[in-house]
Amino acid sequence: MQELGVVHTSITRAAEQDVKALSEFGVPTIHEAMGRLGLMRPYIRPVYAGASMCGTAVTVLLQPGDNWMMHVAAEQVQPGDVVVAACTTESEDGFFGDLLATSLKARGARGLIIDGGCRDVATLQDMDFPVFSRAINSKGTVKATLGSVNIPVICANALVNPGDVVIADVDGVVVVPAARAAEVAEAARKREDNEDAKRLRFANGELGLDIYNMRGPLEAAGLRYVD
């Protein structure tokens, strides 16, 4: 059961060096390196082209049509954090715009992931404040109902604990548990090095059929070539 009306002021963030290491990789590489875990649903998209971010999560649980807790969360943001906002039920209301972005940016936030709506997109792009959201929606919100800050949340089907590493780019959003950050960064490096070697082979004209030794299994499965 989710806590309501609580703000946890002390959270354990992933180590800065591990966050920096993860920031070097794209979302697909990190997702695969982590055992194909951690992805948010693909409806969470950047609100403008080129938006990307990597940082430690400050989590927010919102009530539909109410952005009160976004203002509460701003107080808990430290430089390098990403605000991750979930909602108690599905909502596409415009929880977030340029004024809150100005507040979060002043606190050192690297961006926002929100399973809800966002507005003032042109201004956000001018500010270079990356937002990934469920929707772009001009519909406003009120400030009347308590949620919580820095509790575990489910955002777009992904579990996010305060202090986890959140990486977002054009390919989506992935969450790395703080305790696994160093391990996943190392696995991502090995995976990327391996892919670089394969990319060179593909560029030289080799086929995946041979690089991945597919011919034998295909033949065993009954594939026939007919002239």
LUMSE-80032 format. One line per 4 residues: number of its first residue (from 1); for each residue x, y, z of N, C-alpha, C, O. Coordinates in steps of 0.05 Angstrom, whole numbers. Each point is the difference from the previous one (the first is absolute). Example, Ala and Ser with C-alpha at 12.3 -4.5 7.8 and 13.67 -1.06 7.14 Angstrom:
BEGIN
1) 264,-114,156,-18,24,0,18,24,0,21,0,13; -28,21,-27,16,24,1,-15,22,14,10,22,4 .
END
This chain:
BEGIN
1) 17,-24,0,-17,24,0,18,25,0,19,2,16; -26,17,-34,16,24,-2,-5,19,23,-23,4,9; 45,9,1,-3,20,21,-10,26,-12,8,8,-22; -26,6,36,-9,26,-8,6,20,22,-1,-6,23 .
5) 8,31,-32,5,21,19,26,-2,15,3,8,23; 18,-20,-37,26,-3,13,22,10,-19,-2,-5,-24; 22,18,35,24,8,-15,24,-12,14,6,7,23; 9,-24,-37,24,-11,11,23,18,-8,6,4,-24 .
9) 7,8,44,20,21,-6,28,-12,-3,18,14,-9; -14,-38,18,26,-13,-2,-2,-25,-18,-14,-19,7; 27,20,-30,0,-23,-18,29,-7,-7,18,17,2; -14,-42,-10,27,-9,-8,2,0,-30,-13,-17,-13 .
13) 28,35,3,3,3,-29,23,-18,-10,19,-6,14; -22,-3,-39,22,-15,-13,25,17,0,-1,25,-1; 24,-38,2,26,14,1,3,17,-25,-7,-9,-23; 18,33,26,3,19,-22,17,-12,-23,-7,4,-23 .
17) 28,-19,30,16,-12,-22,-15,-20,-16,5,-3,-24; -23,-12,37,-16,-20,-14,-21,14,-18,-6,-10,-22; -5,32,31,-19,15,-16,14,10,-25,-10,-1,-22; 34,12,26,15,11,-22,7,-23,-20,-1,5,-24 .
21) 8,-28,34,7,-22,-18,-25,-9,-16,3,-5,-24; -26,4,36,-24,-8,-14,-8,21,-21,-13,-6,-20; 19,32,25,-8,21,-18,13,-3,-27,-8,14,-19; 29,-30,16,14,-4,-25,-15,-18,-19,7,-3,-23 .
25) -28,-11,33,-13,-20,-16,-29,7,-6,-13,15,15; 3,-26,-38,-28,4,-7,-18,-19,15,9,-19,12; -35,26,-13,-20,-16,14,0,-29,-9,-1,-18,17; 1,12,-43,0,-29,-8,24,-16,11,-4,-22,9 .
29) 27,34,-9,24,-14,10,-3,-6,30,6,-22,9; -15,42,6,-3,-4,29,-22,-21,6,4,-17,17; -26,19,-31,-22,-20,3,10,-28,-5,-6,-18,16; 20,14,-38,11,-27,-6,21,-8,20,0,-23,9 .
33) 17,41,-1,21,-7,19,-11,-8,27,13,-14,15; -36,24,-8,-13,-6,26,-17,-24,-1,-15,-6,19; 16,-9,-41,-16,-24,-2,-28,5,-11,-19,-13,7; 16,34,-24,-25,8,-12,-21,8,21,-23,-8,-2 .
37) 32,23,22,-17,10,21,0,30,0,17,13,-13; -36,-2,28,1,28,7,-13,20,-19,0,24,6; -10,-33,-28,-12,19,-19,-27,10,9,-17,-15,10; 13,41,-14,-27,12,2,-15,-6,-26,12,-6,-20 .
41) -39,8,21,-16,-5,-23,7,20,-22,7,23,6; -9,-31,-31,10,17,-22,-18,25,-5,7,16,-17; -29,-13,31,-16,24,-4,13,24,14,-8,23,-4; 28,-27,21,15,22,12,20,10,-20,19,-14,-6 .
45) -24,39,-4,16,10,-22,11,28,6,-11,14,16; 34,-7,-28,10,27,3,-19,20,-11,-12,-4,-21; 9,27,35,-19,20,-10,12,17,-22,-15,15,-14; 41,-16,11,13,13,-23,23,-16,-10,12,-16,16 .
49) -5,19,-41,22,-16,-12,26,6,13,7,23,6; 8,-44,-1,27,3,11,1,0,31,22,0,11; -45,-2,2,0,-1,29,13,-26,10,-6,-21,-12; 22,23,32,12,-24,13,9,8,27,3,23,7 .
53) 1,-44,10,8,6,28,11,-26,13,-7,-22,-9; 22,26,30,9,-22,17,5,12,27,15,19,4; -28,-31,17,3,10,27,-13,-18,20,-11,-21,-7; 12,29,32,-11,-15,22,-29,9,6,-6,24,-2 .
57) -10,-43,8,-29,5,2,-9,13,26,7,-10,22; -21,32,-24,-18,9,21,-28,-6,-9,-9,9,-20; -5,-26,35,-26,-10,-9,-23,16,12,2,11,22; -23,-9,-38,-24,14,8,-24,-16,-6,-2,-12,-22 .
61) -17,10,41,-26,-13,-6,-21,22,0,-5,14,20; -7,-10,-44,-20,21,-4,-28,-11,2,-4,-24,-4; -15,42,9,-28,-7,-3,-9,12,-27,10,20,-9; -29,-33,-4,-9,9,-27,-10,29,2,-15,7,17 .
65) 24,9,-37,-8,27,-1,10,19,21,-10,22,4; 32,-31,10,10,15,23,30,-1,0,12,-22,1; 1,45,-3,30,1,-1,12,11,26,24,8,-1; -38,-8,22,9,10,26,27,-12,8,19,14,8 .
69) -17,-40,-12,24,-14,10,25,5,-18,22,-5,9; -26,15,-33,23,8,-16,15,23,14,24,1,-1; -39,17,12,12,23,15,14,-10,25,21,10,8; -33,-30,5,12,-12,24,26,-14,-8,20,2,14 .
73) -20,-16,-36,23,-15,-9,23,18,-7,23,-7,4; -28,31,-14,21,19,-8,19,5,23,24,3,-4; -34,-3,28,16,6,24,21,-23,5,21,5,12; -28,-29,-21,17,-23,5,21,-5,-22,17,-18,3 .
77) -18,34,-24,18,-4,-23,28,10,7,3,21,11; 16,-38,-18,28,8,1,12,-1,-28,-10,-13,-17; 32,28,13,13,-1,-27,5,-28,-9,12,-16,14; -20,11,-39,4,-27,-12,-24,-18,2,0,-22,-10 .
81) -22,31,23,-24,-16,3,-17,2,-25,0,19,-15; -16,-40,11,-22,-1,-19,-26,-4,15,-1,-19,16; -18,36,-20,-26,-4,14,-16,-20,-16,-4,2,-24; -6,-23,38,-17,-20,-13,-27,1,14,-3,-6,23 .
85) -17,13,-39,-27,4,10,-20,-20,-10,-4,-3,-24; -7,-12,43,-22,-19,-7,-26,11,11,0,20,14; -22,-33,-21,-26,9,9,-16,-24,12,5,-23,-8; -22,30,26,-16,-22,13,-19,-14,-19,-8,-22,5 .
89) 2,35,-27,-16,-13,-21,8,14,-27,13,21,1; -22,-32,-23,8,12,-26,-11,28,-2,-23,6,6; 41,12,-15,-8,28,-3,19,13,-21,24,-3,1; -36,18,-19,15,14,-20,-1,31,4,6,15,-18 .
93) -15,-6,41,-2,28,6,28,13,-2,21,-13,3; -20,39,-8,25,15,-3,12,7,27,-2,23,9; 14,-42,4,11,3,27,24,20,0,6,12,21; 8,-9,-43,26,12,0,3,19,-23,-8,-5,-23 .
97) 20,29,29,6,19,-21,25,16,6,17,-9,16; -14,32,-29,25,14,2,7,12,27,23,2,7; -44,5,9,6,11,27,13,-21,18,19,5,13; -31,-29,-13,11,-22,16,28,-8,-11,18,-7,15 .
101) -15,8,-41,26,-6,-12,21,20,9,22,-8,6; -30,33,-4,19,20,9,8,-6,29,24,3,7; -43,-11,9,6,-7,28,19,-24,2,20,1,14; -27,-22,-29,17,-24,1,28,5,-11,20,-10,11 .
105) -19,25,-32,27,6,-12,17,16,20,24,-5,2; -36,23,12,15,16,20,10,-18,22,21,7,13; -34,-29,-7,9,-19,20,21,-19,-10,12,-15,16; -7,15,-42,20,-18,-11,-11,-25,-13,15,-19,-6 .
109) -41,17,3,-12,-24,-12,8,-3,-29,4,20,-15; 0,-44,6,8,-6,-28,-24,-5,-18,3,-2,-24; -27,0,36,-23,-4,-17,-23,-12,15,2,-4,25; -23,-3,-39,-24,-11,11,-10,-23,-17,-1,1,-24 .
113) -7,-23,38,-15,-22,-13,-27,0,14,-2,-1,24; -20,3,-40,-26,1,13,-21,-17,-15,-3,3,-25; -10,-20,39,-21,-16,-11,-26,16,1,-20,-7,13; 20,29,-27,-21,19,-1,5,20,-22,18,-4,-17 .
117) -32,27,18,3,20,-21,20,22,7,6,5,23; 3,8,-44,19,22,2,-9,22,-20,-12,-6,-21; 18,31,27,-7,22,-19,24,19,-1,21,-4,12; -25,26,-27,21,21,-4,25,-13,-13,22,6,7 .
121) -27,-22,-27,22,-16,-12,20,18,-14,24,-5,3; -32,25,-17,19,17,-14,19,14,20,24,2,-5; -36,7,27,17,13,20,19,-20,13,23,7,5; -32,-31,1,17,-21,11,24,-5,-19,22,-4,10 .
125) -27,3,-36,21,-4,-19,20,23,1,24,-4,-1; -35,28,1,18,24,2,17,-1,25,23,9,0; -35,-19,22,14,-2,26,20,-23,0,18,-1,17; -20,-17,-36,16,-25,-1,-5,-16,26,19,-9,13 .
129) -45,7,-6,-7,-16,23,-15,-25,-10,-24,3,-8; 37,-26,8,-13,-24,-12,-23,-11,16,2,-3,24; -23,-3,-38,-24,-12,13,-9,-24,-18,-2,3,-24; -3,-25,37,-12,-23,-13,-27,-5,13,-1,-2,24 .
133) -20,2,-40,-27,-1,11,-18,-20,-14,6,-10,-22; -29,5,35,-21,-16,-12,-15,15,-22,-8,-12,-20; 6,38,23,-16,16,-18,9,29,1,13,9,19; -19,6,-40,2,29,0,-29,10,2,-17,-6,-17 .
137) 12,21,39,-28,7,5,-1,27,15,13,4,20; -28,15,-31,-2,27,11,-18,1,25,-1,20,13; -14,-41,-8,-19,0,22,14,4,27,19,-14,6; -27,34,9,13,7,25,-7,-19,23,-18,-17,-3 .
141) 31,21,26,-5,-16,23,-5,18,25,5,24,-1; -14,-36,22,-4,14,26,21,-8,19,18,-16,-5; -19,28,29,18,-7,22,-16,-4,25,-5,19,15; -5,-44,-11,-19,-5,21,2,-27,14,-10,-3,22 .
145) 24,-16,-35,0,-27,11,28,-11,4,17,3,-18; -12,-14,41,26,-10,6,7,-26,-15,-16,-18,-3; 41,17,-6,12,-24,-9,24,-5,18,-2,3,24; 25,-11,-36,24,-4,16,25,5,-17,-1,2,-24 .
149) 23,1,38,26,5,-13,21,-20,11,1,-4,24; 14,-7,-42,22,-19,7,-10,-25,13,9,-9,21; -29,-3,-34,-9,-27,7,3,-16,-26,2,11,-22; -2,-38,24,1,-16,-24,-26,5,-16,-22,0,10 .
153) 26,4,-37,-23,4,-17,1,-18,-24,22,-9,-8; -45,4,-4,-1,-14,-26,-6,21,-21,-22,12,0; 42,-6,-17,-3,20,-21,1,-14,-27,20,-11,-8; -43,12,-6,-1,-13,-27,9,-29,2,16,-9,-17 .
157) -25,-5,37,5,-29,5,28,-6,10,6,-24,3; 10,44,3,27,-5,10,1,8,30,-9,22,7; 21,-39,9,4,7,28,23,19,3,22,-6,-11; -26,28,24,21,20,5,2,5,30,-19,9,12 .
161) 42,-14,-1,5,7,28,16,26,1,16,5,-18; -20,11,38,17,24,3,29,-7,-1,9,-18,13; 7,34,-29,28,-5,-2,8,-18,-23,24,-2,-6; -43,-12,-7,7,-16,-23,10,18,-23,-5,24,0 .
165) 18,-36,-19,10,15,-23,-21,-2,-23,-9,-22,-7; 2,45,-4,-19,1,-21,14,11,-25,12,22,1; -14,-37,-23,12,9,-25,-22,2,-21,-16,-18,-3; 16,40,-11,-21,5,-21,12,11,-25,17,19,2 .
169) -25,-29,-25,9,11,-25,-22,-6,-21,-22,-8,7; 28,12,-32,-20,-3,-21,-11,-28,-1,-22,-4,-11; 36,-16,21,-9,-28,0,-17,-8,24,-10,-22,0; 7,40,19,-17,-7,23,12,8,27,18,17,1 .
173) -28,-30,20,9,5,27,6,-26,14,-16,-19,-2; 38,17,16,7,-24,15,9,8,28,12,21,4; -18,-38,15,6,5,28,19,-22,10,-4,-24,-3; 27,33,14,20,-18,11,0,3,31,5,21,10 .
177) -11,-43,4,1,2,29,27,10,10,21,-8,-11; -22,25,31,25,12,10,21,-21,7,24,4,-5; -33,-26,17,19,-21,9,13,-15,-24,20,-13,4; -32,16,-28,11,-14,-23,15,19,-20,9,-9,-21 .
181) -7,34,28,9,20,-19,28,-7,-10,5,1,-24; 14,-7,42,27,-6,-9,2,-25,-17,13,0,-21; -28,-20,29,0,-26,-15,-11,4,-28,11,-10,-19; -33,25,17,-13,4,-26,17,17,-18,1,-4,-24 .
185) 12,24,36,18,17,-17,22,-17,-12,7,4,-23; 5,-22,39,21,-17,-10,-10,-19,-22,13,-4,-20; -37,-7,25,-12,-18,-20,-7,15,-26,4,-10,-22; -13,35,25,-6,16,-24,26,6,-15,-1,-1,-25 .
189) 23,7,38,25,4,-14,9,-24,-15,8,2,-24; -10,-26,36,8,-24,-14,-18,-5,-24,9,-9,-21; -35,14,24,-19,-4,-21,6,19,-24,-1,-8,-23; 6,33,30,6,19,-22,26,-7,-14,1,3,-25 .
193) 19,-11,39,25,-8,-13,-5,-23,-19,11,-1,-22; -27,-18,31,-6,-23,-17,-16,8,-25,5,-10,-22; -23,29,26,-16,10,-23,17,16,-19,-5,-1,-25; 24,15,35,18,15,-18,15,-19,-18,4,6,-24 .
197) 5,-28,35,15,-20,-16,-19,-12,-22,8,-4,-23; -33,-2,31,-19,-11,-19,-7,20,-21,-3,-7,-24; 0,32,32,-7,21,-19,21,2,-23,-6,4,-23; 32,-7,31,21,1,-20,-2,-23,-19,4,3,-24 .
201) -11,-27,34,-3,-23,-17,-24,4,-19,2,-7,-24; -24,17,34,-23,6,-17,8,20,-22,-8,-3,-23; 23,23,31,8,21,-19,18,-11,-22,1,10,-22; 14,-32,29,17,-13,-20,-14,-20,-17,12,-14,-16 .
205) -39,12,20,-16,-17,-18,-7,-28,11,-14,-15,-13; 24,8,37,-8,-25,12,-30,0,6,-11,21,6; 0,-45,-6,-29,-3,6,-4,-9,29,16,-14,11; -39,22,0,-7,-10,26,-3,-30,1,5,-13,20 .
209) -12,1,-43,-2,-29,-2,26,-13,9,0,-21,12; 23,33,-19,26,-11,6,11,10,26,12,-15,16; -16,41,-10,10,11,25,-12,-14,24,13,-5,20; -39,-1,-23,-15,-12,23,-3,-30,-3,-15,-13,15 .
213) 29,1,-35,-1,-30,-4,-28,-10,-2,-8,-19,13; -8,32,-31,-28,-7,-3,-5,-23,-20,-22,-12,1; 41,7,-18,-6,-19,-22,-8,-28,9,-19,-12,-9; 35,2,28,-6,-27,10,-27,-2,13,-16,-17,-7 .
217) 9,34,26,-26,-1,13,-23,5,-20,-21,-13,2; 25,30,-23,-21,4,-20,-4,-26,-16,-23,-7,-6; 45,-6,-1,-3,-25,-15,-14,-21,17,-17,-15,-10; 25,14,36,-13,-20,18,-30,6,3,-16,-19,5 .
221) 9,44,-7,-28,7,3,-16,-5,-26,-25,1,0; 39,-8,-21,-14,-7,-25,1,21,-22,-15,-3,-20; 31,24,23,1,20,-21,14,-11,-25,21,-12,2; -34,17,-25,11,-10,-25,4,23,-19,-17,18,-1 .
225) 38,-19,-14,5,20,-22,-8,-13,-26,10,-22,-7; -27,34,-9,-10,-11,-25,9,19,-23,-6,23,1; 20,-35,-21,9,15,-23,-22,2,-20,3,12,-22 .
END
